[in-house]
């Protein structure tokens, strides 16, 4: 029988929850899973991710921004809910809100976000359109530590793919999504099985400073194992 111990994950979502689904299924396919999802929180009551959580028997709840008189009150409720889950790591997987420093502080260095671009390029929305408009040859996704700056935290890992001549925003998004799922699973496994810290904007892995993001398939395999040391000079 598969184990259910390992690192405790809380997942924040706003929409369909494809990365949540891929992460849950990927972890449950392992006999010796490094982590498990203890709860899902959505800021949108109609998010499809909530249906997936119910199907997977993952506890879920809605903390809707519009039900609170201020952003501070909303974030206070969110922080309280997260503390109740006692997560080792908090994963923002399509969570469409920028959190304040006060909301991040209780979980500093333990909150990550996945973003569909090769950060620091193309922070924010409409990344696929912007890649095509810039005529870039390479696109990808990044997982970074969350800071109050939109998509501005230190980048831990990335995955890349070539932009094809006939690509449009929809085809780019469709081809990138499976790579996002792989990156999410691999990065969570890395976090759960290594000592990864982010302090004062600097990432260390088992005491070594990370000078550039780990690249899936180059520095990091699909099981979260290192494929050689990154540049730590």
N, C-alpha and C positions, 0 to 999 in steps of 0.2 A: 504494500500500500504506500502511496506517495506521502512523504512527510509534509507537515503543514507548519513547520517552524521556519526559522530564518528571519531575515529583516522584515519589519512591519512597514507596509507601504500605505499611505493615504493618497488618493488620486482626486484631483480637482478637474472638473470638466464644465463645458458650456454647451456642447453639441452632441454629435453622433457617437463619440467615444470609441473611435476605431483603434486608437493607440491603447486605450484602456482594455479593450477586448483582446487585442493582440498580446498585450502584456499578460493578462490573466491566463489566456489559453497557453501561451508559451511557458509560463511558470508551472502550470498544472500538468504539462506534458513531461516534466522532469521528475524522476524518482527522488532525487535529492535536491529539492528546489531551494535556491538561496534566499528567497523572499516570498512573501504572500501579501495580498491586498486585504487590509483590514477594514477599509471603508472607502466609499466614493461620495463626494460632495459636488453638487451642481448648483450653479447660481441661476439656472433656467429650469422651471418646472416641466417644460415640454421637451427637455433634452432626451434624445434617443438613448443616450448612455444609461439613463435610469432604468429603461426596459432591459438593457443588457445586464445591468447589475442584478436586477431581480431574477433574471434567468440563470445567472451564475451563482445565486445565493450570496452575493456580496452585499453587506449592509450599506444602505445609501440614504442620503437625506438631501433636501433642498434648502438652501439658504438664499432666498431671493432678494436681490438688491432693492427692488422697488418696495419691499415691505418694511424698509428701515428708513428713518428720517434723514440719515446722513451716511456718508461713506464710512465714517468712523464707527457708527453703530453697526453697520453691516460687517465691517472687518472684525469688530469685537465678537460678534456672534460666530463668525468663521473661525477665528482663533480659538474660541472656547470649544467649538466642535472638534477641531483638529487636536487640541490637547486631550480631549476625552478619548480619542483613538490611540493616543500614545505611539505615534509613528516614529520609526527611525529615519524614514525619508518621506518627503512629500513630493509628489509628481504632478506637475501642471501639464495636462494632456489636452490641449485645446481649451484652456481656461481663458476666457476673453476679457479679463480684467487686470489692470495694472495695480498691484498691491503697494501700499505705502510702507515706509520704513518701519512704522510701528507694528504693522501686521507681519512683516517678515522677521523682525527682531527675535521673537521667541523661538524661531526655527532657523536662525542664521546658519548658513553652511549646510543645511539639510533639505533645501528646497530647490528642485530643478525644474526646468521648462524645456519642452521641445518646440523648435521653431523651424519652419520650412524655408530656410535660406542658409547660405554659408556665412554666418556672422563673422565679422561685424557688418557685412553687406546686407542691405535690405531688411532693416528692422521694421517691425510693424506689419501692416496688412498688404495684400495684393503682391506678394513676393514673386509669383510666377509671371505675372504681367510685367513686372519691373525687370526681371531677368531677361525676358524677351526684348523689351524696349532697349535695354543696354547692349543687346546683341552678344551676350556672354555665352561662352562655349561650355561652361560647366555650371551645374546647379547642385543643390543638395539640401541637407537638413543639419541642424545643430542642436545639441543639448547643452544648456548653460545653467549656471547657478543663478538663482533669482535675486535681483536687486531692485530697488525702487525705480531704476532707469529702465525704460521699455526695451526689452531684449538686449540689455546692456551688460549683463553679468558675465563673469569669466566663463569661457567656453571649455567644456570638458571633452566633448566628442563630436565627430562629424561623419557624415557619409556623403559621397559625391556621385554624380552621374553626368554623362554628356548630354548636352542639349542638341537635339536633332533638327535638321533643316526644316522639317515639316511640323515641328511642335507648335502647339498653341497652349494657352494657359491650362485648358482642361487636360490635354495629354500630358503636360508636364506634371500636373498634380497627380494624375492617375499613376504615372510611372514612379513618382517619388514616394507615394504612400507606402508601398511594401518595404521600401528602404528605411522609411521612418520607423516602421514597426520593428525591423531588425535592429536598428540603432537603439531604440528604446529598450528592447529586451537585453541586448548586450551591455548597455550602459548600466541598467539596474543590476545585472549580475555582477558587473565590476564593482559597483558601490557596495553590494551586499557581501562581497568576499574579500574586500581590501579595505585598508584604512585610507579613505579619501577625505581630505579636508579642504575647505576653502575659507581662508582667513585673510582679511585685508586685501582682497582681490587676487590672492595667490592660491593656486591649487597645488596640493601635494598628494602623491599617491605612495603610500608606505614610506613616507618621509622624504621622497624625492620630488623636487619642484617640477611641475609640468610647464614646459616652455611653449608648447603648441598643442592644439587639440589632438586627441587620439583619433586616428582615422580608421573607420571600420574596414576590415579587410587588409589593412596595412599594419596598424599598431594594435588593433583590438579585433579578436575574432568574435564569432556570433555567440559564443558561450561566456563572453566577458573576460576572457583570458588575454593577457598581454602577448603580443607577437614580436617582442623585441623592445628594447628600451627607447622611449622618445628622447629627443634632445633635452637633456637636463643641465646643460652647461650654463 
